[in-house]
């Protein structure tokens, strides 16, 4: 059974979900979608399948690499240490299910705040306009946001070391990077996954993630690089402040969108598990 605070948190998620479903794209966004789809449709279906299959594979391997890194294991231990401040008997990530929603939210928001700062800093560095910094921005942002989603999951007591949890966290990351007008469809797909596979070790749902709609974010990344390259020579006191602001602001907004989606999803799973 829920307590009063858990009921309030559930209502907050329902309001967010309602806003997600009622979000209306602008005419420009719809026109952009049609233009992107028309451009990509010039490629044969076989080439499109191969391209998106390679993108899915790349994301999966990167996700596993981040998960198994020492950096991530250290962060996992810090989450457990934070949880022991509230309950000294916490030995594993699954023990976090015994903490209150406020305490888990506090732990998750610590991770979110750190990664928004990492993202902001990474954007500022890329805004300095160096070839290496610009070229490394997209991989760095992918790692930052993948890592953040995994840590949000752990903050709510969900280990991401089983095939089901790994795939689910990867799909949450993918959904968070989508334009807001498309996130409602991914949310529904994730709801279906946890309804049908919650107690399974292996993932049995749809594994394909990337498609033409997902390309909007990489395209925005390219436009950001072009803007930074064009403005990097405009300096104030020796620094390209305008291009740095563009890079930092753009990266921050991406991580803000991903963290909002992931936080609501894992909070929903925690509360839904307590209700059941």
C-alpha positions in Angstrom: 0.0 0.0 0.0 1.1 3.6 -0.7 1.6 6.3 1.9 0.5 9.9 1.3 3.8 10.9 -0.2 3.8 8.0 -2.6 0.2 8.9 -3.7 1.4 12.4 -4.4 4.3 11.2 -6.4 2.0 9.0 -8.5 -0.3 11.9 -9.2 2.8 13.9 -10.3 3.7 11.2 -12.8 0.2 11.0 -14.1 0.2 14.7 -14.8 3.5 14.5 -16.6 2.2 11.5 -18.6 -0.9 13.5 -19.5 1.2 16.4 -20.7 3.2 14.0 -22.8 0.2 12.6 -24.5 -1.4 16.0 -25.2 1.8 17.6 -26.6 1.1 19.1 -30.0 3.9 19.5 -32.5 4.3 22.7 -34.4 3.8 23.0 -38.1 7.5 23.5 -38.5 8.2 20.2 -36.6 5.8 18.3 -38.9 7.4 19.8 -41.9 10.8 18.9 -40.7 9.7 15.3 -40.1 8.4 15.0 -43.7 11.6 16.5 -45.1 13.8 14.2 -43.1 11.7 11.2 -44.1 11.7 12.2 -47.8 15.5 12.6 -47.7 16.2 9.3 -46.1 13.7 7.5 -48.4 16.0 8.1 -51.3 18.1 5.2 -49.9 17.0 1.7 -50.6 15.1 -0.2 -47.8 18.0 -2.7 -47.5 20.5 0.1 -46.9 18.2 1.7 -44.3 17.8 -1.6 -42.5 21.6 -2.1 -42.4 22.1 1.4 -41.2 19.7 1.3 -38.3 20.8 -2.3 -37.4 24.4 -1.0 -37.0 23.2 1.9 -35.0 21.3 -0.4 -32.6 24.3 -2.7 -32.3 26.6 0.3 -31.6 24.3 1.6 -28.8 24.0 -1.9 -27.3 27.8 -2.4 -27.1 28.4 1.1 -25.8 25.7 0.6 -23.2 27.5 -2.6 -22.0 30.8 -0.9 -22.0 29.6 1.9 -19.8 27.8 -0.6 -17.5 30.9 -2.7 -16.9 33.4 0.3 -16.5 35.1 0.8 -13.3 33.8 4.4 -13.3 30.3 3.0 -13.2 31.0 0.5 -10.6 32.4 3.2 -8.4 29.2 5.3 -8.9 27.2 2.2 -8.0 29.1 2.0 -4.7 28.4 5.7 -4.0 24.7 5.1 -4.5 24.8 2.3 -1.9 26.8 4.5 0.5 24.2 7.3 0.1 21.4 4.7 0.8 23.2 3.5 3.9 22.9 7.0 5.4 19.1 6.4 5.5 19.2 2.6 6.2 22.4 1.0 7.4 21.3 -2.6 6.3 21.4 -1.8 2.6 23.8 -4.3 1.0 22.7 -4.4 -2.6 20.9 -2.3 -5.2 17.7 -4.3 -4.8 17.6 -3.3 -1.1 16.9 0.3 -2.1 13.3 -0.8 -2.7 12.8 -0.6 1.1 13.6 3.1 1.2 10.9 5.7 1.0 10.1 7.5 -2.3 11.5 10.8 -1.0 14.8 9.2 -0.1 15.1 7.5 -3.5 14.2 10.7 -5.3 16.9 12.5 -3.4 19.5 9.9 -4.5 18.3 9.9 -8.1 18.3 13.7 -8.2 21.9 13.7 -7.0 22.9 11.7 -10.1 20.8 13.8 -12.4 22.3 17.1 -11.1 25.9 15.7 -11.6 25.2 14.5 -15.2 23.5 17.7 -16.2 26.7 19.5 -15.0 28.9 17.0 -17.0 26.7 17.6 -20.1 26.8 21.4 -19.7 30.6 21.3 -19.3 31.1 19.0 -22.2 29.0 21.4 -24.4 31.1 24.4 -23.2 34.3 22.5 -24.2 32.9 21.6 -27.6 31.9 25.2 -28.1 35.6 26.2 -28.1 35.5 24.9 -31.6 38.5 22.5 -31.8 38.3 19.6 -34.2 38.9 17.0 -31.6 36.5 18.6 -29.1 33.7 18.9 -31.7 34.3 15.4 -33.0 34.1 13.9 -29.6 31.0 15.7 -28.5 28.4 13.2 -29.8 30.1 10.1 -28.4 30.7 11.9 -25.1 27.1 13.0 -24.8 25.9 9.4 -25.6 28.1 8.1 -22.8 27.0 10.7 -20.3 23.3 10.1 -20.9 23.6 6.3 -21.0 25.5 6.4 -17.8 22.9 8.7 -16.2 20.0 6.4 -17.2 21.7 3.4 -15.6 22.4 5.3 -12.4 18.8 6.5 -12.2 17.6 2.9 -12.5 20.0 1.8 -9.7 18.8 4.7 -7.6 15.3 3.2 -7.6 16.6 -0.4 -6.9 16.8 -1.8 -10.4 20.1 -3.5 -11.3 20.9 -3.2 -15.0 22.9 -6.4 -15.3 20.2 -8.7 -16.6 19.3 -8.9 -20.3 15.8 -7.5 -19.5 17.0 -4.6 -17.4 19.8 -3.8 -19.8 17.5 -3.6 -22.8 14.9 -1.7 -20.9 17.4 1.0 -19.7 18.7 1.3 -23.3 15.1 1.8 -24.6 14.6 4.4 -21.9 17.7 6.2 -23.0 16.5 6.0 -26.7 13.1 7.3 -25.7 14.6 10.2 -23.8 16.6 11.4 -26.8 13.5 11.4 -29.0 11.7 14.7 -29.8 9.0 15.3 -27.2 6.2 14.8 -29.7 7.3 11.2 -30.2 8.1 10.2 -26.6 4.5 9.2 -25.9 4.7 6.3 -28.3 7.9 5.0 -26.6 6.3 5.5 -23.2 3.4 3.2 -24.2 5.9 0.6 -25.6 7.8 0.7 -22.3 4.6 0.3 -20.4 3.8 -2.8 -22.5 7.2 -4.2 -21.9 6.9 -4.0 -18.1 3.4 -5.3 -18.1 4.4 -8.4 -20.1 8.0 -9.0 -19.1 8.5 -7.6 -15.6 9.3 -10.9 -14.0 11.4 -12.2 -16.9 15.2 -12.5 -16.9 15.4 -12.3 -20.7 13.9 -9.5 -22.8 11.2 -10.7 -25.2 9.9 -7.5 -26.6 10.8 -5.4 -29.7 14.5 -4.9 -29.8 14.7 -2.5 -32.8 15.1 1.1 -31.6 16.6 3.6 -34.0 14.6 4.7 -37.0 14.2 7.8 -39.2 12.5 9.8 -36.4 15.4 9.2 -34.1 17.8 10.9 -36.6 16.4 14.3 -35.6 18.8 14.5 -32.6 22.0 13.7 -34.6 20.8 16.2 -37.2 20.5 18.8 -34.5 24.0 17.9 -33.4 25.3 18.5 -36.9 23.6 21.9 -37.0 25.1 22.8 -33.6 28.6 21.9 -34.9 28.0 24.2 -37.9 26.9 27.0 -35.7 29.9 26.6 -33.4 32.3 26.5 -36.4 30.8 29.7 -37.8 30.9 31.6 -34.5 34.1 30.3 -32.9 36.1 33.2 -34.2 33.9 35.7 -32.4 35.8 36.0 -29.1 35.5 38.0 -26.0 38.6 38.2 -23.8 40.1 35.4 -25.8 37.2 33.0 -25.5 34.5 32.1 -28.0 31.7 32.8 -25.5 28.8 32.7 -28.0 29.8 29.3 -29.4 30.5 27.9 -25.9 27.0 29.1 -24.8 25.4 27.3 -27.8 27.3 24.1 -27.1 26.6 24.2 -23.3 22.9 25.1 -23.7 22.2 22.5 -26.4 23.9 19.7 -24.4 22.2 20.7 -21.2 18.7 20.6 -22.9 19.4 17.1 -24.2 20.4 15.7 -20.8 17.5 17.5 -19.2 15.0 15.8 -21.6 16.6 12.4 -21.1 16.7 12.7 -17.3 13.1 13.8 -17.1 11.9 10.9 -19.1 14.1 8.3 -17.3 13.3 9.7 -13.8 9.6 9.5 -14.4 9.9 6.0 -15.8 11.8 4.5 -13.0 9.8 6.3 -10.3 6.7 4.9 -12.0 8.2 1.3 -11.9 9.1 1.7 -8.2 5.6 2.9 -7.3 3.9 0.4 -9.5 5.8 -2.4 -7.8 4.8 -1.2 -4.4 1.1 -1.0 -5.5 1.2 -4.5 -6.7 
